[in-house]
Amino acid sequence: MKKLSNLQQISQKQQGFTLIELVIVIVILGILAATAAPKFVDLQGDAKGATIQGVKAAIETAAAGVHAKSLIAGNDGDLKAAASTVTVAGATIEIGSGWPLATTTNFTDLLDVDAADFDTVAGTTNVVISPKKATPLSASAAITAACYAQFVESTSSNTKPAITAVITGC
């Protein structure tokens, strides 16, 4: 019978990993997961914040488009009470002082926001768009949520509406 070399004897004895080796690998993987998980969990808030910034940009673009159509139609001097309208992409948009009025209908038509994903609520002179919550929000409740885009009506044709995004609570 042939005698095996030391290296061959060692390789024949070791058939797999020892329990200690497996435990050490599991502990190392656990530590890596614990340090990496918070970085990935925070991405959801960052994504909501970026979405709200995108909504703000969409509001700015839509308001500028409505204002341009209002200027072309010559009704940019009409006050809110005049109930003037312009048609944008087949939707009738109410305007005041040449800018869109703060109505839920105006902004759901202009932005085509999905009601399953966003709450769009109107106050007397503002519209607030925020990520969908379990219970519908009022304009003031949406503002306290600290994750919203807001449009505040213009008071004159020479003044742009105030458009802000707050993402501190996303």
HUZIVEN-V812099 format. One record per residue. N is the residue number from 0. PHI is phi in radians with two decimals (999 if undefined). OMEGA is omega in radians with two decimals (NA if undefined). D_LAST is the distance of its C-alpha to the last C-alpha in whole Angstrom. Layout:
BEGIN
N_PHI_OMEGA_D_LAST / N_PHI_OMEGA_D_LAST
END
This chain:
BEGIN
0_999_-3.11_75 / 1_-1.32_3.07_72 / 2_-1.65_-3.11_71 / 3_-1.47_3.08_67 / 4_-1.26_-3.14_66 / 5_-1.04_-3.12_63 / 6_-1.14_3.12_60 / 7_-1.18_3.13_61 / 8_-1.15_-3.14_62 / 9_-1.16_-3.11_58 / 10_-1.19_3.10_56 / 11_-1.33_-3.13_58 / 12_-1.28_-3.05_57 / 13_-1.52_-3.11_53 / 14_-1.78_-3.09_52 / 15_-2.97_3.14_48 / 16_-1.51_3.07_46 / 17_-1.41_3.14_47 / 18_-1.09_-3.14_44 / 19_-1.13_3.12_43 / 20_-1.08_3.12_42 / 21_-1.12_3.13_40 / 22_-1.11_-3.14_39 / 23_-1.10_3.12_38 / 24_-1.10_3.13_36 / 25_-1.13_3.11_34 / 26_-1.12_3.13_33 / 27_-1.11_3.10_32 / 28_-1.10_3.09_30 / 29_-1.10_3.12_28 / 30_-1.12_3.11_28 / 31_-1.09_3.12_26 / 32_-1.12_-3.12_24 / 33_-1.17_3.14_23 / 34_-1.46_-3.11_22 / 35_-1.50_-3.06_20 / 36_-1.00_-3.14_18 / 37_-1.05_3.12_15 / 38_-1.15_-3.14_15 / 39_-1.38_3.12_15 / 40_-1.14_-3.11_12 / 41_-1.24_-3.13_10 / 42_-1.11_3.13_10 / 43_-1.13_3.09_8 / 44_-1.13_3.10_5 / 45_-1.10_3.14_7 / 46_-1.15_3.10_8 / 47_-1.10_3.12_6 / 48_-1.07_3.11_6 / 49_-1.15_3.11_9 / 50_-1.13_3.12_10 / 51_-1.13_3.07_9 / 52_-1.08_3.08_11 / 53_-1.15_3.09_14 / 54_-1.11_3.10_14 / 55_-1.04_3.12_14 / 56_-1.11_3.11_17 / 57_-1.14_3.09_19 / 58_-1.11_3.14_19 / 59_-1.04_-3.13_21 / 60_-1.14_-3.14_23 / 61_-1.11_-3.14_24 / 62_-1.11_3.12_25 / 63_-1.14_3.11_27 / 64_-1.14_3.11_29 / 65_-1.12_3.14_29 / 66_-1.09_3.12_31 / 67_-1.09_3.11_33 / 68_-1.13_3.12_34 / 69_-1.17_3.10_35 / 70_-1.11_3.14_37 / 71_-1.10_-3.14_39 / 72_-1.31_3.12_40 / 73_1.40_-3.13_41 / 74_-1.94_3.13_39 / 75_-1.27_3.11_36 / 76_-1.55_-3.13_38 / 77_-1.17_3.12_38 / 78_-1.39_-3.10_36 / 79_-0.98_-3.08_33 / 80_-1.21_-3.09_36 / 81_-1.27_3.10_38 / 82_0.95_3.08_36 / 83_-1.37_3.12_36 / 84_-2.42_2.93_35 / 85_-2.31_3.12_34 / 86_-1.86_3.13_34 / 87_-2.23_3.12_31 / 88_0.90_3.10_31 / 89_1.44_3.14_33 / 90_-1.82_3.09_31 / 91_-1.54_-3.08_32 / 92_-1.93_3.08_30 / 93_-1.33_-3.13_31 / 94_-2.23_3.03_31 / 95_-2.54_-3.09_32 / 96_1.00_3.08_33 / 97_1.49_-3.13_33 / 98_-2.10_3.12_29 / 99_-1.10_3.03_27 / 100_-1.41_-3.10_27 / 101_-1.44_3.06_23 / 102_-2.16_3.12_24 / 103_-1.05_-3.11_22 / 104_-1.08_3.12_25 / 105_-0.96_-3.01_25 / 106_-1.43_3.03_21 / 107_-1.23_3.08_22 / 108_-1.29_-3.10_25 / 109_-1.19_-3.01_24 / 110_-1.69_-3.09_21 / 111_0.93_3.12_22 / 112_-1.30_-3.12_18 / 113_-1.44_-3.12_18 / 114_-1.12_3.10_18 / 115_-1.31_-3.08_17 / 116_-1.92_-3.04_14 / 117_-2.29_2.93_13 / 118_-1.68_3.07_14 / 119_-2.11_-3.10_16 / 120_-2.21_-3.10_18 / 121_-2.02_2.96_20 / 122_-1.70_-3.14_22 / 123_-1.31_-3.14_25 / 124_-2.31_-3.12_24 / 125_-2.47_3.02_21 / 126_-2.18_3.13_18 / 127_-2.09_3.11_15 / 128_-2.08_-3.09_13 / 129_-2.41_3.07_10 / 130_-1.02_-3.08_9 / 131_-1.03_3.05_12 / 132_-1.93_-3.14_12 / 133_-1.12_3.10_15 / 134_-2.00_-3.13_17 / 135_-1.03_-3.10_17 / 136_-1.78_2.93_15 / 137_-1.60_-3.13_18 / 138_-1.06_-3.13_17 / 139_-1.28_3.12_17 / 140_-1.19_3.11_15 / 141_-1.13_-3.13_12 / 142_-1.17_3.12_12 / 143_-1.31_3.14_12 / 144_-1.22_3.09_8 / 145_1.06_3.03_7 / 146_-2.63_-3.03_5 / 147_-2.78_2.94_8 / 148_-2.01_-3.07_12 / 149_-2.27_3.04_15 / 150_-2.04_3.08_18 / 151_-2.02_-3.06_21 / 152_-0.94_3.05_25 / 153_-1.41_3.12_27 / 154_-1.74_3.09_30 / 155_-2.67_-3.10_33 / 156_-1.18_3.14_33 / 157_-1.55_-3.09_33 / 158_-2.03_3.07_30 / 159_-1.22_3.05_27 / 160_-1.18_3.10_24 / 161_-1.43_3.14_21 / 162_-2.20_-3.08_18 / 163_-2.27_3.02_15 / 164_-2.29_3.09_11 / 165_-2.07_-3.07_9 / 166_-2.19_-3.10_5 / 167_-1.19_-3.10_6 / 168_-1.89_-3.10_4 / 169_-1.31_NA_0
END
